[in-house]
């Protein structure tokens, strides 16, 4: 994660930041473990599992990145003393 | 290749091509600023692009015509293994979420136009910056050549260019025209041209994919039939290898290859100069983060597109050159006029990245070779002129490459390019987070990665080629088959870490770091960050 070295007494690792990190790491765990999805069944409208599962992960990882983005924004705003932008 | 010219398709294709050409030249007037003779203006579009323009530009840039042709072609050839492009593009976005905003900030603070600018500023090493610049240029050239191969594939299927016996000039004339047009408007409009044309390209591509993914399965009897037929075709033995042609899901031995290819390619993508050019042209740090949440739309499209490869197999498309599988599928399935739209999508899809890539390579040359080593006191005006000329030269080089050499040479070099560009990762991304590495260690690690990667790729044989037959090879020490680029990268990192310890112990000079920690989090509106940067020479604080 890109930790900002701002002048602040708050700890660098906070629960929110751990969640952000997990959101960004999850796709790596899911996609690199190929054995977990290298199969044909169950099919979805005739498409083998291998394909629709990975395409589903496009959507899941998008959602996760979006969550990470929102949390990060909130985190930064809080650190800047609520000044926002 | 069909006999005769498909007149209707060709007419539609030419119509779109003309429209785009006009747009390309008019683009120079779009959001024009006062200092039009600076490299920021020509080469980064004035760094003024918002979320949506950046989205189109990056999408137009990363998902190239070659992608559209090559990904389904890989599926057509081998089935599941070709689908790694999807996890690859899934992993890219969480990855760039972490480091691209920092690169944006530091670049805007110090007026960096290229990654090598940053590497020089951060590590205080012209040698390392030169290594990164040369790697970038070398990796980009064959990529541009492949865009032209993409156009050629479409022209071939439309029946333009004639058969093998036609005079070479007549055969290559359409490509020469397309190329000339591209070169002319890139020269006059800079990054604004591809940014504007990217709108047309992506709209066309989305329409074509949406239609193809609904229309073709209906004609072929649904996905059940498509995959049943494809599964049958893949289980047949390939006479060249004695093994089945492919599979619907990767078998155990192929899984390492699949995962390492996805990860290695994801790490490499934003090392390419053209991805960085499109990134730095955005208006703010937020634009980039926001883009990482909307860019995956393209990954979804890519996944659907990959499925076209199965449709080509099921439809019984027979081509000797796999690159032609998808254009041929379009011609067989669609009415002529819509085939024309599809071909235009691919053709224009080649122009956008080719333009951005040549601009990116030209920026690298101008900033990190011309200005650093040849003419240190170059004015912004001279920089821009050199960049424009080099962008022309790069394109001519790519054209000569495609016309004089076998297509497989371009593909081999593209494969090598991916391996090479990944070796700049430690200096660039490492540098964005830490100054711990030693600059000489980074240079040594880079060299080791480059040498290992090149030799390893040289040693891979395939049924049709003795060398550069693929990008996967046994990983030393693990014994599984993995992506060479990633193995080289790990080796590179190991050398860098070990040598850093050694050099630090020996108290080797560290070089001057011109950046400060707060530069990496600065955003538009913060002191010292100008949205529209002054000419590059005045902007850099050294």
Interface residues (C-beta under 8 A of the other chain):
Chain A: X1 X2 X4 X5 X6 X23 X24 X25 X27 X28 X31 X32 X33 X34 X35 X38 X39 X40 X43 X45 X46 X47 X48 X49 X50 X51 X54 X55 X57 X58 X59 X61 X62 X64 X65 X66 X68 X69 X72 X85
Chain B: X80 X83 X86 X87 X89 X90 X91 X93 X94 X97 X98 X99 X101 X102 X222 X223 X224 X225 X226 X227 X248 X249 X250 X251 X252 X255 X256 X258 X259 X262 X263 X289 X290 X292 X293 X296 X297 X299 X300 X303 X304 X306 X307 X432 X433 X517 X518 X520 X521 X523 X525
